[in-house]
């Protein structure tokens, strides 16, 4: 399980 942080959008996408 990986959490990708997008600084530009301030969003956190979690991919299993």
C-alpha positions in Angstrom: 0.0 0.0 0.0 1.5 3.3 -1.1 0.6 6.9 -0.4 1.5 9.4 -3.0 1.5 13.1 -2.0 0.9 15.7 -4.6 2.3 19.1 -3.4 0.7 20.9 -6.3 -2.8 19.9 -5.5 -2.3 19.2 -1.8 -3.9 15.8 -2.2 -3.0 12.4 -1.0 -3.7 9.5 -3.3 -3.6 6.0 -1.8 -2.9 3.1 -4.1 -3.1 -0.5 -3.0 
